[in-house]
């Protein structure tokens, strides 16, 4: 869109016009949530990055007298390649709008494009969870986005594979219950029974994040579970709440959206837990969001342009660090 006296005649109208303050954007929380490892990428180092994981077997073997010791086994996991994409947005201002506009503070707000880039990055990150059961999606620009992990499955799956064993694991909570004291215990059991290394051996991961959408009821339930001074299902005062301080609650407002960032009520009860220390989700930043300085006036039109640019990539290698429920009761 161009800011000019034709598209916005109220800016130069003789009578005073009262402009309502613009709506505040949804918070940008994904990048700092702990769910993604953030890596700055230097200039002139290519437009791709490769991410992988590797495991050492868990146990030593018996050794007979004078027998040769077995060598420890190491198994590399799956690999995923991140490719940079670049985003941008421009807006133009006509000479007439710059010199005749009675509301320059409104124009300054409309030309502050910086949040558009950071909002888009937050949306793209959130959609890795919003479309956790899919291996691909079509984004708001109509481009196909690969969401698959290194094992070619979706982030949330009932049959994730590993490289050094025929064993599989699931990271979707059975029957997809809504968040509650009982379903959170089910998530903890899922961690215990469905967390394995590349050899299929049981391993321990520390899950420290409880995430939900911005559904008010789910937020309150999470707060009751984590912040009550006593067990929220007990009537007796003084009973210790074992969940207190176990997780950091992260509210992710853009998870319950469709590909265009519009409200998607089918996702309102999505929730899960995650391990920030073992996360295999990666955000690579080639170009931080930044404003382009206004160009000189166009010789023919006298217009001035503002713009924002950013460049980044997103991949998730494996799903062992992530547990998920759609909250819809589906088996």
PAVEXTI-78799 format. One line per 5 residues: number of its first residue (from 1); their letters; for each residue y, z negated, x of N, C-alpha, C. Coordinates in nm, 2 decimals, padded with zeros to 4 digits. Each point is the difference from the previous one (the first is absolute). Last residue first. Example, Ala and Ser with C-alpha at 12.3 -4.5 7.8 and 13.67 -1.06 7.14 Angstrom:
BEGIN
2) SA) -00.22:-00.71:01.28:00.11:00.00:00.09:00.11:-00.08:-00.08  -00.57:00.01:00.03:00.12:00.00:-00.09:00.12:00.00:00.09
***
This chain:
BEGIN
331) XXXXX) -04.02:-01.96:-00.85:-00.12:-00.03:00.09:00.01:00.09:00.12  00.44:-00.16:-00.28:-00.10:00.11:00.01:-00.11:-00.04:00.09  00.42:-00.25:-00.12:-00.13:-00.04:-00.05:-00.11:00.11:00.00  00.47:-00.03:00.18:-00.01:00.06:-00.13:-00.14:-00.03:-00.07  00.21:-00.09:00.47:00.04:-00.09:-00.11:-00.01:00.05:-00.14
326) XXXXX) -00.11:00.17:00.47:00.09:00.07:-00.09:00.05:-00.08:-00.11  -00.16:-00.15:00.51:-00.04:00.00:-00.14:00.11:00.07:-00.08  -00.18:-00.08:00.57:00.08:00.05:-00.11:-00.06:-00.02:-00.14  00.03:-00.10:00.59:-00.08:-00.02:-00.12:00.09:00.02:-00.12  -00.01:00.09:00.58:00.07:00.01:-00.12:-00.10:-00.01:-00.12
321) XXXXX) -00.09:00.05:00.48:00.10:-00.10:00.00:00.07:-00.02:-00.14  -00.34:00.34:00.11:-00.06:-00.13:00.02:00.10:-00.12:-00.01  00.03:00.52:-00.03:00.04:-00.09:-00.11:-00.05:-00.14:00.01  00.17:00.43:00.37:-00.11:-00.06:-00.07:00.05:-00.10:-00.11  00.31:00.30:00.22:-00.13:00.04:00.07:-00.12:-00.06:-00.08
316) XXXXX) 00.51:00.17:-00.13:-00.08:-00.12:-00.01:-00.14:00.04:00.05  00.55:00.21:00.04:-00.14:00.01:-00.01:-00.07:-00.13:-00.01  00.52:00.28:00.01:-00.08:-00.11:-00.05:-00.14:00.04:00.00  00.53:00.15:00.22:-00.13:00.03:-00.04:-00.08:-00.12:-00.04  00.56:00.21:00.08:-00.11:-00.10:00.01:-00.13:00.05:-00.04
311) XXXXX) 00.59:00.09:00.03:-00.13:00.06:00.03:-00.10:-00.11:00.03  00.54:00.11:-00.23:-00.10:-00.09:00.06:-00.13:00.08:00.02  00.57:00.05:-00.18:-00.12:00.05:00.06:-00.09:-00.11:00.04  00.49:00.15:-00.31:-00.09:-00.11:00.06:-00.13:00.07:00.04  00.56:00.16:-00.12:-00.14:00.01:-00.01:-00.08:-00.12:00.06
306) XXXXX) 00.51:00.27:-00.18:-00.06:-00.12:00.05:-00.15:00.02:-00.01  00.46:00.35:-00.01:-00.14:-00.04:-00.03:-00.04:-00.13:00.07  00.47:00.31:-00.19:-00.06:-00.08:00.10:-00.13:-00.05:-00.04  00.35:00.45:-00.14:-00.09:-00.12:-00.03:-00.04:-00.07:00.12  00.27:00.42:-00.05:00.07:-00.13:00.02:-00.08:-00.12:-00.03
301) XXXXX) -00.10:00.50:00.00:00.00:-00.08:-00.13:00.09:-00.13:00.02  -00.06:00.33:00.36:00.03:00.08:-00.12:00.02:-00.09:-00.12  -00.10:-00.18:00.44:00.12:00.08:00.01:00.04:00.07:-00.14  -00.23:-00.49:00.05:-00.05:00.14:00.00:00.12:00.09:-00.01  00.05:-00.48:00.21:00.01:00.07:-00.12:-00.06:00.14:00.02
296) XXXXX) -00.19:-00.36:00.32:00.13:00.05:-00.03:00.00:00.08:-00.13  -00.38:-00.35:00.02:00.04:00.11:00.08:00.15:00.03:-00.02  -00.24:-00.49:-00.04:00.05:00.11:-00.08:00.04:00.11:00.10  -00.39:-00.32:00.15:00.14:-00.01:-00.02:00.05:00.12:-00.07  -00.49:-00.21:-00.07:00.07:00.11:00.08:00.15:-00.01:-00.03
291) XXXXX) -00.38:-00.41:-00.03:00.10:00.09:-00.07:00.05:00.10:00.10  -00.50:-00.26:00.00:00.14:00.00:00.05:00.08:00.10:-00.07  -00.53:-00.24:00.07:00.09:00.05:-00.10:00.15:-00.02:00.06  -00.39:00.05:00.36:00.04:-00.10:-00.10:00.10:00.07:-00.10  -00.39:00.23:00.28:00.14:00.01:-00.02:00.04:-00.10:-00.11
286) XXXXX) -00.45:00.02:00.16:00.06:00.09:00.10:00.15:-00.01:-00.01  -00.41:-00.33:-00.15:00.14:00.04:-00.03:00.05:00.08:00.12  -00.49:-00.18:-00.26:00.06:00.05:00.13:00.14:00.05:-00.03  -00.40:-00.34:-00.23:00.13:00.08:-00.03:00.06:00.03:00.14  -00.52:-00.18:-00.20:00.10:00.03:00.10:00.11:00.08:-00.05
281) XXXXX) -00.47:-00.33:-00.11:00.10:00.08:-00.06:00.11:00.02:00.10  -00.39:-00.29:00.03:-00.02:00.13:00.06:00.09:00.10:-00.07  -00.02:-00.58:00.08:00.03:00.12:-00.08:-00.02:00.13:00.08  -00.06:-00.49:00.10:-00.11:00.10:00.02:00.04:00.13:-00.08  00.29:-00.39:00.00:-00.04:00.01:00.14:-00.10:00.11:00.02
276) XXXXX) 00.16:-00.10:-00.44:00.11:00.06:00.08:-00.05:00.01:00.15  -00.29:00.00:-00.47:00.01:-00.07:00.13:00.11:00.07:00.08  -00.09:-00.06:-00.57:00.00:00.09:00.12:00.02:-00.09:00.13  -00.09:00.03:-00.60:00.03:-00.08:00.12:-00.02:00.09:00.12  00.14:00.11:-00.55:-00.11:-00.02:00.10:00.04:-00.09:00.11
271) XXXXX) 00.14:00.30:-00.50:00.03:-00.11:00.09:-00.12:00.00:00.10  00.22:00.26:-00.49:-00.06:00.02:00.13:00.03:-00.12:00.09  00.15:00.10:-00.47:-00.07:-00.12:00.04:-00.08:00.02:00.13  00.28:00.34:-00.21:00.08:-00.12:00.00:-00.07:-00.12:00.05  -00.11:00.50:-00.07:-00.01:-00.07:00.13:00.06:-00.14:00.01
266) XXXXX) 00.02:00.31:-00.38:-00.14:-00.01:00.03:-00.03:-00.08:00.13  00.44:00.12:-00.15:-00.05:-00.12:-00.06:-00.15:-00.02:00.02  00.41:00.26:00.25:-00.14:00.03:-00.04:-00.06:-00.13:-00.04  00.53:00.22:00.12:-00.09:-00.11:-00.04:-00.13:00.05:-00.05  00.26:00.30:00.35:00.03:-00.05:-00.13:-00.10:-00.11:-00.03
261) XXXXX) 00.02:00.28:00.40:00.07:-00.12:00.01:00.04:-00.06:-00.14  -00.27:00.40:00.12:00.15:00.03:00.00:00.08:-00.13:00.01  -00.48:00.01:-00.04:00.03:00.07:00.12:00.15:00.02:00.02  -00.12:-00.41:-00.30:-00.07:00.12:00.02:00.05:00.08:00.12  -00.02:-00.56:-00.06:00.08:00.12:-00.03:-00.09:00.13:00.01
256) XXXXX) -00.04:-00.51:00.12:-00.03:00.04:-00.14:00.09:00.12:-00.04  00.04:-00.19:00.43:-00.14:00.04:-00.01:-00.02:00.05:-00.14  00.42:-00.17:00.18:-00.02:00.14:-00.02:-00.15:00.04:-00.01  00.18:-00.46:00.06:00.04:00.06:-00.12:-00.02:00.15:-00.02  -00.22:-00.44:00.26:00.02:00.14:00.03:00.05:00.08:-00.12
251) XXXXX) -00.05:-00.54:00.23:00.02:00.08:-00.13:00.04:00.14:00.04  -00.28:-00.42:00.26:00.09:00.11:00.01:00.01:00.08:-00.13  -00.17:-00.51:00.21:00.01:00.08:-00.11:00.11:00.11:00.02  -00.33:-00.30:00.34:00.14:00.04:-00.02:00.00:00.10:-00.12  -00.40:-00.38:00.10:00.05:00.13:00.00:00.15:00.01:-00.01
246) XXXXX) -00.22:-00.42:00.03:-00.11:00.09:00.05:00.05:00.14:00.02  00.24:-00.40:-00.19:00.03:00.05:00.14:-00.11:00.08:00.06  -00.16:-00.25:-00.42:00.13:-00.01:00.05:00.02:00.04:00.14  -00.41:-00.03:-00.27:00.05:00.13:00.03:00.15:-00.01:00.05  -00.27:-00.38:-00.14:-00.06:00.06:00.12:00.06:00.13:00.04
241) XXXXX) 00.19:-00.45:-00.26:-00.02:00.15:-00.03:-00.04:00.07:00.13  -00.07:-00.53:-00.17:00.05:00.09:00.10:-00.03:00.14:-00.05  00.09:-00.44:-00.31:-00.11:00.08:00.05:00.05:00.11:00.09  00.28:-00.32:-00.25:-00.05:-00.03:00.13:-00.11:00.07:00.06  00.06:-00.06:-00.53:00.10:00.00:00.10:-00.06:-00.04:00.14
236) XXXXX) -00.27:00.23:-00.42:00.02:-00.12:00.08:00.11:00.01:00.10  -00.18:00.35:-00.29:00.10:-00.08:-00.07:00.03:-00.12:00.08  -00.17:00.51:00.17:-00.04:-00.14:-00.02:00.12:-00.07:-00.08  00.00:00.46:00.17:-00.10:-00.01:-00.12:-00.04:-00.14:-00.03  00.30:00.13:00.37:00.06:00.03:-00.13:-00.09:00.00:-00.11
231) XXXXX) 00.01:-00.30:00.45:-00.08:00.11:-00.05:00.05:00.03:-00.14  00.37:-00.22:00.29:-00.14:-00.04:-00.03:-00.07:00.12:-00.05  00.44:00.04:00.12:-00.03:-00.10:00.09:-00.14:-00.06:-00.02  00.18:00.52:-00.08:-00.02:-00.13:-00.07:-00.04:-00.10:00.10  00.06:00.46:00.12:00.11:-00.09:00.02:-00.02:-00.13:-00.07
226) XXXXX) -00.30:00.40:-00.01:00.04:-00.03:00.14:00.09:-00.11:00.02  -00.15:00.15:-00.44:-00.12:-00.02:00.08:00.04:-00.05:00.14  00.34:00.11:-00.31:-00.08:-00.12:-00.04:-00.12:-00.03:00.09  00.25:00.40:00.07:00.08:-00.12:00.04:-00.07:-00.13:-00.04  -00.19:00.41:-00.14:-00.02:-00.02:00.15:00.08:-00.12:00.04
221) XXXXX) 00.05:00.12:-00.45:-00.14:-00.05:00.03:-00.02:-00.02:00.15  00.41:00.19:-00.14:-00.01:-00.14:-00.03:-00.14:-00.06:00.03  00.06:00.46:00.06:00.08:-00.07:00.10:-00.01:-00.15:-00.03  -00.19:00.28:-00.31:-00.08:00.00:00.12:00.07:-00.08:00.11  00.23:00.08:-00.40:-00.11:-00.09:-00.03:-00.08:-00.02:00.13
216) XXXXX) 00.36:00.32:00.01:00.05:-00.14:-00.01:-00.12:-00.10:-00.02  -00.02:00.48:00.26:-00.03:-00.05:-00.13:00.04:-00.15:-00.01  00.02:00.31:00.39:00.11:-00.08:-00.05:-00.02:-00.04:-00.14  -00.42:00.09:00.34:00.12:00.08:-00.04:00.11:-00.10:-00.05  -00.33:-00.18:00.37:-00.01:00.04:-00.14:00.11:00.10:-00.02
211) XXXXX) -00.29:-00.27:00.43:00.10:00.09:-00.05:-00.02:00.03:-00.15  -00.13:-00.36:00.44:-00.03:00.03:-00.14:00.11:00.08:-00.06  -00.18:-00.13:00.53:00.10:00.06:-00.09:-00.07:00.01:-00.14  -00.23:-00.15:00.40:00.12:-00.08:-00.01:00.10:00.05:-00.10  -00.53:00.02:00.22:00.08:00.07:-00.10:00.11:-00.10:-00.04
206) XXXXX) -00.35:00.08:00.43:00.09:-00.10:-00.06:00.09:00.08:-00.10  -00.53:00.09:00.18:00.14:00.05:00.01:00.09:-00.10:-00.08  -00.54:00.05:00.23:00.11:-00.08:-00.07:00.13:00.07:00.02  -00.54:00.20:-00.01:00.11:-00.05:00.08:00.11:-00.07:-00.09  -00.55:00.23:00.01:00.10:-00.08:-00.07:00.11:-00.05:00.10
201) XXXXX) -00.28:00.46:00.08:-00.01:-00.14:00.02:00.11:-00.08:-00.08  -00.08:00.49:00.08:-00.05:-00.05:-00.13:-00.02:-00.16:00.01  00.20:00.31:00.34:-00.15:-00.02:00.01:-00.06:-00.05:-00.13  00.47:00.05:00.06:-00.05:00.13:00.01:-00.16:00.00:00.01  00.21:-00.43:-00.24:00.05:00.09:00.11:-00.07:00.13:00.00
196) XXXXX) 00.10:-00.32:-00.45:-00.09:00.02:00.11:00.07:00.09:00.11  00.05:-00.28:-00.50:00.08:00.03:00.11:-00.09:00.02:00.12  -00.10:-00.14:-00.47:00.02:00.14:00.02:00.09:00.04:00.11  -00.13:-00.46:-00.15:-00.12:00.08:-00.01:00.01:00.15:00.03  00.37:-00.33:00.02:-00.11:-00.06:00.07:-00.12:00.10:00.00
191) XXXXX) 00.39:00.12:-00.24:00.03:00.00:00.15:-00.12:-00.05:00.07  -00.02:-00.02:-00.46:-00.01:00.14:00.05:00.03:00.01:00.15  00.06:-00.41:-00.21:-00.14:00.03:00.01:-00.02:00.14:00.05  00.43:-00.12:-00.11:-00.04:-00.07:00.13:-00.15:00.02:00.02  00.18:00.17:-00.40:00.05:00.08:00.12:-00.04:-00.07:00.13
186) XXXXX) -00.09:-00.23:-00.40:-00.09:00.12:00.01:00.04:00.09:00.12  00.27:-00.36:-00.11:-00.12:-00.05:00.07:-00.10:00.11:00.01  00.38:00.10:-00.24:00.04:-00.02:00.14:-00.12:-00.05:00.08  -00.05:00.03:-00.46:-00.01:00.13:00.06:00.05:00.00:00.15  00.03:-00.40:-00.27:-00.14:00.04:00.02:-00.01:00.13:00.07
181) XXXXX) 00.43:-00.16:-00.11:-00.06:-00.09:00.10:-00.15:00.04:00.03  00.30:00.39:-00.15:-00.02:-00.13:-00.06:-00.06:-00.09:00.11  00.16:00.56:-00.12:00.01:-00.12:00.09:-00.01:-00.13:-00.08  -00.25:00.43:-00.20:00.13:-00.04:00.03:00.01:-00.12:00.10  -00.44:00.32:00.01:00.07:-00.10:-00.08:00.15:-00.01:00.04
176) XXXXX) -00.42:00.34:00.11:00.15:00.01:00.00:00.07:-00.11:-00.09  -00.49:00.10:00.11:00.06:-00.01:-00.14:00.15:-00.01:00.00  -00.20:-00.10:00.47:-00.08:00.05:-00.11:00.07:-00.03:-00.13  00.27:00.09:00.45:-00.06:-00.12:-00.06:-00.08:00.05:-00.13  00.09:00.29:00.45:00.04:-00.01:-00.14:-00.07:-00.12:-00.06
171) XXXXX) -00.09:00.17:00.44:00.12:-00.08:00.00:00.07:00.00:-00.13  -00.53:00.08:00.26:00.10:00.03:-00.11:00.12:-00.08:00.02  -00.41:00.21:00.35:00.07:-00.12:-00.06:00.09:00.05:-00.11  -00.48:00.16:00.31:00.13:00.03:-00.06:00.06:-00.13:-00.05  -00.41:00.19:00.38:00.05:-00.10:-00.10:00.13:00.05:-00.05
166) XXXXX) -00.27:00.20:00.36:-00.01:00.06:-00.14:00.06:-00.09:-00.11  00.17:00.02:00.54:-00.10:-00.06:-00.09:-00.01:00.08:-00.13  00.33:00.05:00.35:-00.11:-00.04:00.08:-00.12:-00.05:-00.08  00.44:00.16:-00.17:-00.05:00.10:00.09:-00.13:-00.04:00.06  00.18:-00.13:-00.51:00.04:-00.03:00.14:-00.08:00.09:00.09
161) XXXXX) 00.18:00.00:-00.56:-00.10:00.01:00.10:00.05:-00.04:00.14  00.11:-00.10:-00.57:00.05:00.04:00.14:-00.11:00.00:00.10  00.02:-00.05:-00.53:-00.11:00.05:00.10:00.06:00.04:00.13  00.24:-00.14:-00.41:-00.12:-00.08:-00.01:-00.10:00.03:00.11  00.57:00.05:00.01:-00.13:00.07:-00.03:-00.11:-00.10:-00.01
156) XXXXX) 00.56:00.10:00.12:-00.08:-00.09:-00.08:-00.13:00.07:-00.05  00.27:00.25:00.27:00.03:-00.13:00.06:-00.08:-00.11:-00.07  -00.22:00.49:-00.01:00.13:-00.06:-00.04:00.02:-00.14:00.06  -00.32:00.35:00.26:00.01:-00.06:-00.13:00.14:-00.05:-00.03  -00.17:00.20:00.42:00.03:00.10:-00.10:00.00:-00.05:-00.14
151) XXXXX) -00.02:-00.24:00.43:-00.13:00.03:-00.05:00.00:00.10:-00.12  00.41:-00.15:00.22:-00.09:00.07:00.10:-00.14:00.03:-00.05  00.36:-00.04:-00.39:-00.02:-00.08:00.13:-00.08:00.08:00.10  00.33:00.21:-00.41:-00.14:-00.05:00.04:00.01:-00.08:00.13  00.35:00.24:-00.26:00.00:-00.15:-00.01:-00.14:-00.05:00.05
146) XXXXX) 00.35:00.47:00.01:-00.14:-00.05:00.03:00.01:-00.15:00.00  00.32:00.35:-00.27:00.00:-00.11:00.10:-00.14:-00.04:00.02  00.30:00.45:-00.21:-00.13:-00.08:00.00:00.00:-00.09:00.12  00.45:00.19:-00.28:-00.09:00.02:00.12:-00.12:-00.09:-00.01  00.39:00.02:-00.30:-00.10:00.10:-00.03:-00.09:00.03:00.12
141) XXXXX) 00.37:-00.33:-00.05:00.05:00.14:00.04:-00.11:00.10:-00.03  -00.08:-00.46:-00.08:00.11:00.03:-00.08:00.06:00.14:00.03  -00.51:-00.08:00.14:00.11:-00.09:00.00:00.12:00.06:-00.09  -00.56:00.01:-00.01:00.11:00.09:00.00:00.13:-00.08:-00.01  -00.50:-00.16:00.20:00.09:00.00:-00.11:00.10:00.11:00.02
136) XXXXX) -00.52:-00.22:00.18:00.11:00.09:00.02:00.09:-00.02:-00.12  -00.39:-00.25:00.05:00.00:00.05:00.13:00.11:00.10:00.03  -00.06:-00.46:-00.35:00.00:00.15:00.01:00.00:00.04:00.15  00.05:-00.45:-00.19:-00.14:00.05:-00.04:-00.01:00.15:00.01  00.41:-00.24:00.10:-00.10:-00.06:00.09:-00.14:00.06:-00.04
131) XXXXX) 00.49:00.06:-00.14:-00.10:00.10:-00.01:-00.12:-00.03:00.09  00.37:-00.29:-00.01:00.00:00.04:-00.14:-00.11:00.10:-00.03  00.07:-00.16:00.45:-00.06:-00.10:-00.09:-00.01:00.05:-00.14  00.22:00.27:00.30:-00.14:-00.02:00.06:-00.08:-00.10:-00.07  00.46:00.09:-00.11:-00.10:00.08:-00.07:-00.14:00.00:00.07
126) XXXXX) 00.38:-00.23:00.17:-00.05:-00.07:-00.12:-00.11:00.09:-00.06  00.24:00.18:00.37:-00.09:-00.11:00.04:-00.06:-00.07:-00.12  00.31:00.33:-00.09:-00.11:00.06:00.06:-00.10:-00.10:00.05  00.41:-00.15:-00.17:-00.08:00.06:-00.11:-00.13:00.06:00.06  00.33:-00.16:00.30:-00.07:-00.11:-00.07:-00.09:00.05:-00.11
121) XXXXX) 00.26:00.31:00.23:-00.10:-00.05:00.09:-00.08:-00.12:-00.07  00.37:00.18:-00.23:-00.11:00.09:00.00:-00.12:-00.04:00.10  00.41:-00.25:-00.02:-00.08:-00.02:-00.12:-00.12:00.10:-00.01  00.29:00.03:00.37:-00.08:-00.12:00.01:-00.07:-00.03:-00.13  00.29:00.37:00.00:-00.11:00.02:00.10:-00.09:-00.12:00.01
116) XXXXX) 00.39:-00.02:-00.28:-00.10:00.10:-00.05:-00.12:00.02:00.09  00.39:-00.28:00.11:-00.11:-00.07:-00.07:-00.11:00.10:-00.06  00.41:00.16:00.22:-00.10:-00.07:00.09:-00.12:-00.06:-00.07  00.42:00.24:-00.16:-00.13:00.05:-00.02:-00.11:-00.07:00.08  00.51:-00.03:-00.19:-00.08:-00.09:00.08:-00.14:00.04:-00.02
111) XXXXX) 00.37:00.19:-00.24:-00.03:00.07:00.12:-00.08:-00.09:00.10  00.15:-00.15:-00.43:-00.08:00.11:-00.03:-00.04:00.08:00.13  00.30:-00.37:00.02:-00.13:-00.05:-00.04:-00.10:00.12:-00.02  00.45:00.09:00.10:-00.06:-00.06:00.11:-00.14:-00.04:-00.03  00.27:00.15:-00.35:-00.05:00.11:00.08:-00.07:-00.05:00.13
106) XXXXX) 00.21:-00.31:-00.28:-00.12:00.05:-00.07:-00.06:00.11:00.09  00.40:-00.18:00.14:-00.10:-00.10:00.02:-00.13:00.05:-00.07  00.41:00.24:-00.05:-00.07:00.03:00.13:-00.11:-00.10:00.02  00.28:00.17:-00.41:-00.09:-00.11:00.01:-00.08:00.02:00.13  00.33:00.30:-00.18:00.07:-00.13:-00.02:-00.10:-00.11:00.03
101) XXXXX) 00.04:00.54:00.18:-00.09:-00.10:-00.06:00.08:-00.14:-00.01  00.14:00.43:00.21:00.05:-00.03:-00.13:-00.07:-00.12:-00.07  -00.11:00.18:00.44:00.15:-00.02:00.01:00.06:-00.04:-00.14  -00.48:00.09:00.09:00.04:-00.09:00.11:00.15:-00.03:-00.02  -00.20:00.31:-00.29:-00.05:-00.13:-00.03:00.05:-00.10:00.10
96) XXXXX) 00.11:00.45:00.06:00.07:-00.05:-00.11:-00.05:-00.15:-00.03  -00.22:00.25:00.33:00.13:-00.04:00.04:00.08:-00.06:-00.11  -00.53:-00.04:-00.03:00.10:00.11:00.01:00.13:-00.06:00.05  -00.51:-00.15:00.10:00.12:-00.05:-00.06:00.10:00.11:00.01  -00.59:-00.07:00.03:00.13:00.06:00.04:00.12:-00.05:-00.08
91) XXXXX) -00.54:-00.15:00.18:00.10:00.00:-00.11:00.13:00.06:00.05  -00.58:-00.06:00.15:00.14:00.03:00.02:00.08:-00.01:-00.12  -00.51:-00.15:00.25:00.08:00.02:-00.13:00.14:00.02:00.04  -00.55:-00.05:00.22:00.14:00.02:00.01:00.06:00.01:-00.14  -00.49:-00.08:00.35:00.07:00.00:-00.13:00.15:00.00:00.02
86) XXXXX) -00.50:00.11:00.28:00.14:-00.03:00.01:00.05:00.01:-00.14  -00.50:-00.10:00.27:00.07:00.07:-00.10:00.15:-00.04:00.00  -00.48:-00.03:00.34:00.14:-00.03:-00.04:00.04:00.09:-00.11  -00.51:-00.17:00.11:00.09:00.11:00.02:00.14:-00.03:-00.05  -00.50:-00.25:00.16:00.13:-00.01:-00.07:00.08:00.12:00.04
81) XXXXX) -00.56:-00.11:00.01:00.12:00.06:00.06:00.12:-00.01:-00.09  -00.49:-00.29:00.08:00.09:00.07:-00.09:00.12:00.05:00.07  -00.55:-00.20:00.08:00.13:00.03:00.05:00.08:00.08:-00.11  -00.45:-00.39:00.04:00.06:00.13:-00.04:00.14:00.02:00.06  -00.30:-00.33:00.28:00.00:00.03:-00.15:00.06:00.14:-00.03
76) XXXXX) -00.28:-00.20:00.45:00.13:00.04:-00.05:-00.01:00.03:-00.15  -00.30:-00.34:00.32:00.00:00.11:-00.10:00.14:00.03:-00.04  -00.34:-00.27:00.39:00.13:00.02:-00.05:00.00:00.13:-00.09  -00.37:-00.38:00.25:00.03:00.13:-00.07:00.14:-00.01:-00.05  -00.27:-00.25:00.43:00.07:-00.01:-00.12:00.04:00.13:-00.06
71) XXXXX) -00.43:-00.07:00.32:00.14:00.02:00.00:00.06:-00.01:-00.13  -00.45:-00.26:00.20:00.05:00.11:-00.08:00.15:00.02:00.02  -00.33:-00.21:00.39:00.09:-00.04:-00.12:00.04:00.13:-00.07  -00.47:-00.08:00.29:00.14:00.06:00.01:00.08:-00.03:-00.13  -00.40:-00.33:00.19:00.02:00.13:-00.08:00.15:00.04:00.01
66) XXXXX) -00.22:-00.41:00.18:00.01:00.12:00.09:00.02:00.13:-00.07  -00.13:-00.36:-00.33:00.01:-00.03:00.14:-00.01:00.13:00.08  00.20:00.05:-00.49:-00.12:-00.05:00.06:00.01:-00.02:00.15  00.37:00.00:-00.42:-00.03:00.05:00.13:-00.13:-00.06:00.06  00.29:00.11:-00.51:-00.09:-00.08:00.08:-00.02:00.07:00.14
61) XXXXX) 00.46:00.12:-00.25:-00.15:00.02:-00.02:-00.08:-00.11:00.09  00.53:00.00:-00.25:-00.07:00.03:00.12:-00.15:00.00:-00.03  00.42:00.13:-00.35:-00.10:-00.10:00.05:-00.07:00.04:00.13  00.35:00.25:-00.28:00.03:-00.14:-00.01:-00.09:-00.09:00.08  00.20:00.52:00.11:-00.10:-00.06:-00.09:00.01:-00.16:00.01
56) XXXXX) 00.43:00.32:00.04:-00.11:-00.04:00.09:-00.10:-00.08:-00.08  00.38:00.40:-00.14:-00.06:-00.13:-00.02:-00.10:-00.02:00.11  00.47:00.33:-00.17:-00.12:-00.02:00.09:-00.06:-00.14:-00.01  00.37:00.42:-00.23:-00.04:-00.15:00.01:-00.13:00.00:00.08  00.46:00.36:-00.08:-00.14:-00.02:-00.01:-00.03:-00.15:00.01
51) XXXXX) 00.41:00.43:-00.04:-00.03:-00.14:-00.01:-00.15:-00.02:-00.02  00.41:00.39:00.18:-00.14:-00.03:-00.04:-00.03:-00.15:00.00  00.45:00.36:-00.07:-00.05:-00.12:00.07:-00.14:-00.02:-00.05  00.42:00.42:00.01:-00.12:-00.06:-00.05:-00.03:-00.13:00.09  00.35:00.33:00.08:00.02:-00.04:-00.14:-00.12:-00.06:-00.06
46) XXXXX) 00.23:00.02:00.54:-00.08:00.06:-00.10:00.02:-00.05:-00.14  00.26:-00.14:00.38:-00.14:-00.04:00.02:-00.09:00.06:-00.10  00.50:00.00:00.04:-00.06:00.09:00.09:-00.14:-00.04:00.04  00.29:-00.39:-00.20:00.02:00.14:-00.01:-00.08:00.08:00.11  -00.19:-00.48:-00.18:00.11:00.06:00.08:00.02:00.15:-00.02
41) XXXXX) -00.19:-00.39:-00.34:-00.05:00.11:00.07:00.12:00.06:00.08  -00.15:-00.50:-00.24:00.11:00.09:00.03:-00.06:00.11:00.09  -00.27:-00.32:-00.36:00.01:00.05:00.14:00.11:00.10:00.01  -00.24:-00.41:-00.34:00.11:00.10:00.01:00.01:00.03:00.15  -00.39:-00.19:-00.37:00.04:-00.01:00.13:00.11:00.11:00.03
36) XXXXX) -00.12:-00.23:-00.49:00.00:00.12:00.09:00.04:-00.04:00.14  -00.03:-00.33:-00.36:-00.11:00.09:-00.03:-00.01:00.12:00.10  00.36:-00.34:-00.02:-00.12:-00.04:00.08:-00.12:00.09:-00.02  00.47:00.04:-00.18:-00.10:-00.08:-00.08:-00.11:-00.06:00.09  00.40:00.31:00.07:00.00:-00.13:00.06:-00.10:-00.10:-00.06
31) XXXXX) 00.05:00.46:-00.15:00.00:00.01:00.15:-00.01:-00.14:00.06  00.04:00.05:-00.48:-00.13:00.04:00.05:00.00:-00.01:00.16  00.37:-00.09:-00.33:-00.08:-00.11:00.06:-00.12:00.04:00.07  00.49:00.13:-00.26:-00.08:00.07:00.10:-00.08:-00.11:00.07  00.23:-00.02:-00.52:00.00:-00.04:00.14:-00.10:00.08:00.08
26) XXXXX) 00.25:00.22:-00.42:-00.11:-00.09:00.02:-00.01:-00.04:00.15  00.48:00.14:-00.17:-00.13:00.06:00.02:-00.11:-00.11:00.01  00.46:-00.03:-00.30:-00.05:-00.04:00.14:-00.14:00.06:00.01  00.40:00.21:-00.31:-00.11:-00.09:00.00:-00.05:-00.02:00.14  00.52:00.11:-00.09:-00.13:00.07:00.00:-00.11:-00.11:00.00
21) XXXXX) 00.48:-00.09:-00.21:-00.06:-00.01:00.13:-00.14:00.06:-00.02  00.38:00.17:-00.33:-00.09:-00.12:00.01:-00.07:00.01:00.14  00.49:00.19:-00.15:-00.13:00.04:00.05:-00.08:-00.13:00.01  00.45:00.17:-00.29:-00.07:-00.12:00.06:-00.14:00.04:00.04  00.49:00.28:-00.05:-00.14:00.00:-00.04:-00.06:-00.12:00.07
16) XXXXX) 00.53:00.19:-00.15:-00.09:-00.08:00.09:-00.14:00.00:-00.06  00.35:00.42:-00.07:-00.03:-00.14:-00.05:-00.09:-00.07:00.10  00.10:00.45:00.11:00.12:-00.08:00.00:-00.02:-00.14:-00.05  -00.39:00.28:00.26:00.06:-00.01:-00.14:00.13:-00.09:00.01  -00.33:00.12:00.35:00.14:00.04:00.01:00.07:-00.01:-00.13
11) XXXXX) -00.47:-00.12:00.05:00.06:-00.05:00.13:00.15:00.03:00.01  -00.29:00.16:-00.35:00.06:-00.13:-00.03:00.06:-00.06:00.13  -00.25:00.42:-00.02:00.14:00.01:-00.03:00.06:-00.14:-00.02  -00.43:00.21:00.23:00.04:-00.14:-00.03:00.15:00.00:-00.03  -00.22:00.41:00.09:-00.12:-00.08:-00.04:00.04:-00.14:-00.04
6) XXXXX) 00.35:00.28:00.14:-00.07:00.07:-00.11:-00.12:-00.08:-00.05  00.27:-00.12:00.38:00.07:-00.03:-00.13:-00.06:00.07:-00.12  -00.31:-00.15:00.43:00.12:00.08:-00.02:00.06:-00.03:-00.14  -00.45:-00.09:00.34:00.10:-00.08:-00.06:00.13:00.08:00.00  -00.53:00.17:00.00:00.13:00.00:00.07:00.09:-00.09:-00.08
1) X) -00.57:00.03:00.05:00.12:00.00:-00.08:00.12:00.00:00.09
***
